Amino acid sequence: MADEGAADDLAGDIGGDEVPAKKSGGLKGALPVLLKYILIGIAAVIFIVTIVIITNLIMNRGGKSQTKVPVGVEYTTQREVLSWYTTLDQIRTQTCDDINPANVVVQVVLGYKKDDKNASTEITERRIEIVDFLRQYFSSKSEAEIAPDKEEGLKNDIRDQINENILSRSKIRDVRFTTKDVVKAQ
């Protein structure tokens, strides 16, 4: 009998007279589904924005930019501003040419690091030595060696020799000629 009751229940479920529940249609049924998709979209946007911000912070290492501009001689737009020692005596000498030496008149100024009191003091203390060196330097050169196209080499050589042989506590950074006259003797 128990088997008969179970069979009747199965038969009633399969072909029973019950009417299935009617699905709700229209706006009432679509609103929860629509809200579910909107919330999923908002959550996705928040997730993506969070990932992008975290990635940028990691890549920038706390706000430092990854783009580094190389700084070198070819990228420098401004040259160093120097202080100039302008009170050296004017040098008058002759070139070392054997035949018909030229007369040389040179006024030299020395550039040193801006506001470097040690350099200014040492140049003043060694002014006589520097003037003597310059006189000897120009009298040991031929007229061809002090030609206008060789000026940069002369300036660099003078700077290097003064730094190596005369100055000890400071260094000059540049040498300029405010006057440089080479007159061939008649």
Secondary structure, 3 states (H helix, E strand, C coil): CHHHHHHHHHHHHHHCCCCCCCCCCCHHHHHHHHHHHHHHHHHHHHHHHHHHHHHHHHHHCCCCCCCCCCCCCCCCCCCCCEEEECCCCCEEEECCCCCCCEEEEEEEEEEEECCCHHHHHHHHHCHHHHHHHHHHHHHCCCCHHHCHHHHHHHHHHHHHHHHHHCCCCCCCCEEEEEEEEEEECC
